[in-house]
Amino acid sequence: FPIQFEFSSHSNRLGKPTDPVRYYMVGRQLYNSTSKHFTAELLLQDTTYSYDDMRNHGRLQWSGDKSVIGTPNANVTFVIYNRISTSYVRILRGWLEL
């Protein structure tokens, strides 16, 4: 999963192109099938933290810089992105306008 991605082929209801919509990864869920246990990785202020409710007294633990959360991992089951672009979505009279 990419750390950042964008949708750039949007147009509003009049067919006019809009600015790209950008997203940035802020977290991901991991599942260990051997122990049948979920953990999480979170990105906070360019630092990756891991969370495991069974370790470290349920507190976040430092994992490294932001590149850690972008490292491929076969155990990833869910990814959370935050919209970072200035483009907006507005509902107006039943039309979806970007």
WOURMO-V564288 format. One record per residue. RES is the residue in one small letter. SS is DSSP state (A for helix, B for strand, O for the rest). PHI is phi in radians with two decimals (NA if undefined). D_LAST is the distance of its C-alpha to the last C-alpha in Angstrom with 1 decimal. Layout:
RES SS PHI D_LAST
RES SS PHI D_LAST
This chain:
f O NA 24.9
p O -1.28 23.3
i O -1.23 23.2
q B -2.38 19.9
f B -2.63 17.3
e B -2.50 13.9
f B -1.83 11.5
s O -2.09 11.2
s O -1.80 10.8
h O -1.45 7.1
s B -2.46 6.4
n O -1.39 4.9
r O -1.17 7.7
l O -1.65 10.1
g O 1.46 10.1
k O -1.46 9.4
p B -1.14 8.8
t O -2.04 6.7
d O -1.14 8.7
p O -1.06 9.9
v B -1.76 9.3
r B -1.92 13.0
y B -2.25 15.3
y B -2.28 18.9
m B -1.19 21.7
v B -2.10 23.4
g B -3.02 25.8
r B -2.67 27.3
q B -1.78 29.9
l B -2.16 33.0
y B -2.23 35.6
n B -1.67 39.2
s O -1.24 40.7
t O -1.22 44.3
s O -1.60 44.2
k O 0.92 41.5
h B -2.42 39.7
f B -1.67 36.1
t B -2.34 35.4
a B -2.47 32.3
e B -2.17 31.2
l B -2.19 29.1
l B -1.88 27.8
l B -2.24 28.6
q O 0.88 28.7
d O 1.10 29.0
t B -2.19 31.8
t B -1.63 32.0
y B -2.14 33.9
s B -1.86 35.2
y B -2.30 35.8
d O -2.46 38.5
d O -1.15 39.8
m O -1.69 43.2
r O -2.30 43.7
n A 0.95 43.8
h A 0.96 44.2
g A 1.26 40.5
r O -1.80 39.4
l O -1.11 36.9
q B -2.23 38.8
w B -1.03 37.9
s B -2.07 37.1
g B 2.57 36.3
d B -1.36 33.6
k O -1.17 29.9
s O -1.19 31.1
v A -1.07 32.8
i A -1.22 29.7
g A -1.61 28.6
t O -1.24 32.0
p O -0.99 31.9
n O -2.59 33.6
a O -1.16 34.4
n O -1.50 34.6
v B -1.20 30.8
t B -2.05 29.6
f B -2.73 26.3
v B -2.22 23.9
i B -2.04 21.7
y B -2.05 18.8
n B -1.98 17.2
r B -1.30 13.8
i O -2.04 14.8
s O -1.43 12.1
t O -1.54 11.1
s O -1.09 7.4
y O -2.38 6.2
v O -1.99 4.9
r B -2.36 6.6
i B -1.67 8.8
l B -2.43 10.5
r O 0.92 13.6
g O 1.44 12.9
w B -1.73 9.7
l B -1.57 6.6
e B -2.06 3.8
l O -1.85 0.0
